[in-house]
Amino acid sequence: MTSSTSTAFRGRHKGVLAWSAVLLTVGLATSACQSVTPDAAAEGTPSASATPSVTTSPAASLSVTPADGATSVRPDASVTVTAENGTISDVQLTANGANEVTGELNASKTVWTSSASLTPKTTYHVSATATNDEGKSTSISSTLRTLTPKDTANYTVIPSSGVVGVGMPVVIQFVSPVDTDKRAEVERRVKVTATPAVTGQWGWLDARQLIFRPAKYWKPGTKVTVDADIAGIETKQNLWTSAGAHNTFTIGSAMVSTVNTQTHRMTVTQNGKVLRTLKVSTGRPGSETETRSGIKVILSRESEHIMDSTTVGIPKGQPGYYRLKTEWAMRLTWSGEFLHSAPWSVGSQGNANVSHGCTNLSPTDAKWLFDRSKMGDVVKFVGSSRGLEEYNGYTMWNETSAQWAKKSAI
């Protein structure tokens, strides 16, 4: 009895479990589809969970450094535009609506940085645009003003134009010396373009003269362009350049002459052909009067020039003082060596050296040479024991191209 009662209980328990399993299965099925009613599913109405979510990208924002309204900005400071939540699509940095300053955008297009110096005492305008992920744009505008320097670093680009000789270098001539640590910046921002092309090298002749010379004398007919993008450089403390320069010039005929101080003769050639051999008288013997040896370049031409010994340290009233009016003068050194007419020494020309260092010619020969000469023509002096100082004129042709390259600041 006990046994059959126990068996019946177990059987009923199994039945209850079976029905419970059926109910659980139905319950689970109902739970998995609970966001969709049978009617709604039959009619093809989407469930609430199938509705797409709407997201909005944040607007792009822009900032400019130096900040809007900044004054006394250093011309060598960078202007930067930075974007957040977007990428930069356009930047313009201009002075008075023109003279656009170039810049570079980083790889992610989130930072733009100016790549050129600014000009002193100038107001600049910045306008920039950025877009976010949805293509919506944001713009910003800003202004800044650069400092007013205590003084300007003035300079001249030589030659300024015209036709010059085959030995004429390109010269960036500063009024005041350029600090050693500032020279590389000047040198990086000057460029010479020639047609036909030439190889050449910049070098500093001294603290005030940056010079470009080709490896060899220029070829006659060469067209040369000089771009000096050197505005906004502090050449020494509180001394800034204020503008750039653009010059063009042409190389003329190859006038190359040789003066022999021992034979008292000057051989003049043009494009390799001897035109004439002229009688001359050069500087008389002496450490202060002998004409210097070496390759010189005509620096300037004057139909009249006053030779005054006070310019070389001999004042009026002292032995050796002179003040003479000369004609057809062509300067060769900064210290005062010229080719010029000297009617008073015609008797010595061709047989003795009697000048104070200049090369004397007869009036007729001096006029003939003057009419055929130009700035940049080459005059080589041989036979003298007195050397030419490297700063005394355009003396770079006395060095090889490799030697001259060592004078570069870069």
C-alpha positions in Angstrom: 0.0 0.0 0.0 2.6 2.3 0.9 4.5 1.5 -2.2 1.6 2.1 -4.6 0.7 5.4 -3.0 4.3 6.6 -3.5 4.2 5.5 -7.1 1.0 7.4 -7.8 2.5 10.6 -6.3 5.5 10.4 -8.4 3.3 10.0 -11.5 1.3 13.1 -10.7 4.5 15.0 -10.1 5.8 14.1 -13.5 2.6 15.4 -15.0 2.8 18.7 -13.3 6.4 19.1 -14.4 5.5 18.3 -18.0 2.8 20.9 -18.0 5.1 23.4 -16.4 7.6 22.8 -19.2 5.0 23.5 -21.8 3.9 26.7 -20.1 7.6 27.8 -19.7 8.2 27.3 -23.4 5.2 29.4 -24.3 6.2 32.1 -21.9 9.7 32.3 -23.4 8.3 32.6 -26.9 6.1 35.4 -25.8 8.9 37.2 -24.0 11.2 37.3 -27.2 8.6 39.0 -29.3 7.0 41.2 -26.7 7.7 44.6 -28.5 5.6 43.5 -31.4 1.9 42.6 -31.1 0.5 39.9 -33.4 -1.8 42.4 -35.0 1.0 44.9 -35.5 3.3 42.2 -36.9 0.6 41.1 -39.3 0.2 44.6 -40.6 4.0 45.2 -41.1 4.2 48.0 -38.5 7.8 48.3 -37.3 8.5 47.8 -33.6 9.7 50.6 -31.3 13.2 49.1 -31.1 13.5 49.3 -34.9 13.1 53.1 -34.9 16.5 54.7 -36.0 18.2 56.9 -33.4 19.0 60.6 -34.4 22.5 61.9 -33.4 23.9 65.4 -34.0 27.6 66.1 -34.5 28.9 69.0 -32.4 29.7 72.2 -34.4 33.3 72.9 -35.4 35.0 75.6 -33.4 38.1 77.7 -34.3 40.7 79.7 -32.4 43.5 82.0 -33.6 46.8 82.7 -32.0 47.9 85.5 -31.4 44.4 86.4 -30.0 42.1 88.8 -31.7 43.2 92.4 -31.1 46.8 91.5 -30.2 49.3 94.3 -30.6 53.1 94.5 -30.7 53.3 91.0 -32.2 56.8 90.1 -33.3 57.1 89.8 -37.1 58.8 86.5 -36.7 56.0 85.0 -34.6 53.8 82.3 -36.2 50.1 82.9 -36.7 48.1 79.6 -36.0 44.5 78.7 -36.6 43.2 75.6 -34.7 40.0 73.7 -35.2 38.1 71.4 -32.8 35.3 69.0 -33.8 36.1 69.6 -37.4 38.7 70.3 -40.1 40.0 73.5 -41.5 38.8 74.2 -45.1 40.1 77.7 -45.7 42.5 80.3 -44.1 43.4 83.7 -45.3 46.0 85.9 -43.6 46.3 89.3 -45.3 47.6 92.8 -44.6 45.1 95.5 -45.5 43.1 93.1 -47.7 46.1 92.2 -49.8 49.6 90.7 -49.6 48.5 87.3 -48.5 50.8 85.4 -46.1 51.3 81.8 -47.0 50.8 78.9 -44.5 50.8 75.2 -44.1 48.0 72.8 -42.9 48.9 69.8 -40.8 48.0 66.2 -41.9 44.8 66.1 -39.9 43.7 69.5 -41.2 43.2 70.8 -37.7 46.0 73.3 -37.4 47.2 75.9 -39.9 50.5 77.7 -39.3 51.9 80.7 -41.2 55.1 80.0 -43.0 56.4 83.5 -43.8 57.4 86.4 -41.5 55.1 89.4 -41.1 55.9 93.0 -41.7 56.6 95.4 -38.8 54.0 98.0 -37.9 51.3 96.4 -40.0 47.7 95.3 -39.2 46.8 91.7 -40.3 43.4 90.2 -40.8 42.7 86.5 -40.3 39.6 84.7 -41.7 39.1 81.0 -41.4 36.5 78.3 -42.0 36.1 74.8 -40.6 33.5 72.1 -41.2 32.2 69.3 -38.9 31.4 65.7 -39.7 28.0 66.7 -41.2 29.6 69.3 -43.5 28.3 72.3 -41.5 30.7 75.2 -41.5 31.9 77.6 -38.9 33.8 80.8 -39.6 36.0 83.1 -37.6 37.7 86.5 -38.2 40.5 88.1 -36.2 43.0 91.0 -36.3 46.5 91.6 -35.0 49.1 94.2 -35.3 52.9 93.8 -35.4 55.3 95.8 -33.3 56.8 99.1 -34.4 60.6 98.7 -34.2 62.9 101.3 -32.7 64.7 101.4 -36.1 64.7 99.8 -39.5 67.4 97.5 -40.9 67.9 99.2 -44.3 69.5 97.3 -47.2 70.0 97.5 -50.9 69.9 94.8 -53.6 72.7 95.3 -56.1 72.5 95.5 -59.1 69.0 97.1 -59.1 68.5 96.7 -62.9 70.2 97.2 -66.3 73.1 95.5 -68.0 76.2 94.5 -66.0 79.5 92.7 -66.5 80.2 89.0 -66.3 81.9 89.4 -62.9 79.0 91.2 -61.2 77.7 89.4 -58.1 74.3 89.7 -56.5 74.7 91.8 -53.4 72.4 92.2 -50.4 74.0 95.2 -48.9 73.0 96.1 -45.3 73.6 99.5 -43.8 74.2 98.0 -40.3 76.0 94.7 -39.5 73.8 91.6 -39.3 74.3 89.5 -36.1 75.9 86.2 -36.8 72.9 84.2 -35.5 70.6 86.1 -37.9 72.5 85.6 -41.1 71.1 82.1 -41.9 67.6 83.4 -41.8 68.4 86.2 -44.3 70.2 83.7 -46.5 67.4 81.2 -46.6 65.0 83.8 -47.9 66.9 85.1 -50.9 66.8 83.5 -54.3 68.5 83.9 -57.6 66.9 82.6 -60.8 68.9 82.7 -64.1 68.2 82.0 -67.7 70.1 80.0 -68.8 70.4 78.4 -65.4 73.7 78.6 -63.4 75.1 77.0 -60.3 76.3 79.3 -57.6 76.6 80.0 -53.9 75.7 82.6 -51.4 78.4 83.7 -48.9 79.0 86.6 -46.4 81.8 88.8 -47.5 81.5 90.6 -44.2 78.8 91.3 -41.6 77.0 93.7 -44.0 77.3 92.0 -47.4 75.6 88.8 -48.5 76.8 87.9 -51.9 75.8 85.4 -54.6 78.4 84.5 -57.3 78.1 81.8 -59.9 80.7 79.0 -60.1 82.2 80.8 -63.1 81.7 84.2 -64.7 78.2 84.7 -66.0 77.5 83.9 -69.6 76.8 87.0 -71.7 73.0 87.5 -72.3 72.0 85.7 -69.1 68.8 87.1 -67.6 68.9 87.2 -63.8 66.1 87.6 -61.2 66.6 88.3 -57.5 63.9 87.7 -54.9 64.7 88.9 -51.4 61.7 87.9 -49.2 63.4 89.3 -46.1 60.8 91.6 -44.6 60.3 91.0 -40.8 63.8 89.8 -39.9 65.4 91.1 -36.7 69.0 91.6 -37.9 70.1 92.7 -34.5 68.2 93.6 -31.3 65.3 96.0 -32.0 66.4 96.4 -35.7 64.0 94.9 -38.2 63.8 94.7 -42.0 60.6 96.3 -43.2 60.2 95.1 -46.8 61.3 92.6 -49.4 62.8 93.3 -52.9 62.6 92.0 -56.4 65.2 92.9 -59.0 66.1 91.9 -62.5 69.2 92.5 -64.6 71.0 91.3 -67.7 74.6 90.2 -68.3 76.3 92.1 -71.1 79.4 91.5 -73.1 82.4 89.8 -71.4 84.8 92.7 -70.7 87.8 91.1 -68.9 91.0 93.1 -68.7 94.5 92.4 -67.2 96.8 95.1 -65.8 100.5 94.2 -65.4 102.0 96.6 -62.9 105.6 95.5 -64.0 105.1 96.1 -67.8 102.8 99.1 -67.2 100.3 97.7 -69.7 96.5 97.0 -69.6 95.2 94.3 -72.1 91.5 94.8 -72.7 89.4 91.9 -74.1 85.8 91.6 -75.1 84.2 88.2 -75.4 87.7 86.7 -75.5 89.0 89.0 -78.2 91.8 91.5 -77.5 90.5 95.0 -78.3 93.5 97.1 -77.2 96.6 97.2 -75.1 96.8 100.5 -73.2 99.7 102.2 -71.4 99.2 102.7 -67.7 100.9 103.9 -64.6 99.9 102.2 -61.3 100.7 102.9 -57.7 104.3 103.8 -56.9 106.3 101.4 -54.6 105.4 101.5 -50.9 103.1 99.7 -48.5 100.5 102.4 -48.7 100.7 103.3 -52.4 101.4 100.2 -54.4 98.4 99.0 -56.4 96.9 95.8 -55.0 97.1 92.5 -56.9 94.1 90.2 -57.5 90.8 90.1 -59.4 88.7 93.2 -59.0 85.3 94.1 -60.4 84.2 97.6 -61.5 82.0 98.8 -58.6 80.8 102.1 -60.2 81.4 104.5 -63.1 81.6 108.3 -62.8 82.4 110.8 -65.6 83.9 113.0 -62.9 85.3 112.2 -59.5 87.2 114.2 -56.9 90.2 112.3 -55.5 90.7 113.5 -52.0 93.5 112.1 -49.8 91.5 112.8 -46.6 89.3 109.7 -47.5 92.4 107.5 -47.0 93.7 109.2 -43.9 96.0 112.0 -45.2 94.5 115.3 -44.0 95.1 118.7 -45.6 98.5 120.2 -44.7 100.1 116.8 -44.2 102.8 115.3 -46.6 101.1 113.4 -49.4 97.8 115.4 -49.3 96.0 115.8 -52.6 92.7 116.9 -54.0 92.3 116.3 -57.7 89.5 116.3 -60.2 89.5 113.3 -62.4 87.5 112.2 -65.4 86.2 108.8 -66.6 86.7 107.2 -63.2 85.8 103.6 -62.6 86.0 102.4 -59.0 87.7 99.1 -58.2 88.0 99.0 -54.4 86.3 100.6 -51.5 89.6 102.0 -50.3 89.8 104.2 -53.4 91.5 102.4 -56.3 90.2 103.6 -59.6 90.9 103.4 -63.3 90.8 107.1 -64.5 92.2 109.8 -66.8 95.4 111.3 -65.5 96.8 113.9 -68.0 99.5 114.8 -65.4 101.1 111.4 -65.6 101.0 110.7 -69.3 104.8 110.9 -69.5 105.1 108.0 -67.0 102.4 105.9 -68.4 103.9 102.8 -70.0 107.2 103.0 -68.2 106.8 103.9 -64.5 104.4 103.7 -61.6 103.8 107.1 -60.0 100.2 107.2 -58.7 98.8 106.9 -55.2 97.4 103.5 -56.1 95.0 104.2 -58.9 95.6 103.0 -62.5 96.3 106.2 -64.6 95.4 106.3 -68.3 95.7 109.1 -70.9 92.5 111.1 -71.4 91.9 109.5 -74.8 92.4 105.9 -73.5 90.4 106.6 -70.4 87.4 107.9 -72.4 87.7 104.9 -74.8 87.7 102.4 -71.9 84.9 104.2 -70.0 82.6 104.1 -73.0 83.0 100.3 -73.3 82.9 99.5 -69.6 80.1 98.8 -67.2 79.6 97.8 -63.5 80.6 94.2 -63.0 83.4 94.1 -65.6 86.5 92.2 -64.5 89.9 93.7 -64.1 92.8 91.4 -63.0 96.0 92.9 -61.6 99.3 91.0 -61.7 102.9 91.9 -60.8 102.2 93.6 -57.5 103.4 92.2 -54.2 100.6 94.0 -52.2 97.6 91.7 -51.7 93.9 92.6 -52.0 91.9 92.5 -48.8 88.9 90.2 -49.1 86.5 93.0 -47.9 87.9 95.6 -50.2 85.4 95.5 -53.1 83.7 92.5 -54.7 86.7 90.2 -54.2 85.0 86.8 -54.3 86.6 85.8 -57.6 89.9 85.5 -55.8 88.5 82.3 -54.2 87.5 79.0 -55.7 83.8 78.1 -55.7 84.4 75.6 -52.9 86.2 78.2 -50.8 83.5 80.7 -51.3 80.8 78.2 -50.3 82.4 78.0 -46.8 81.3 81.6 -46.2 77.6 80.6 -46.3 75.8 80.9 -42.9 73.6 77.8 -43.7 
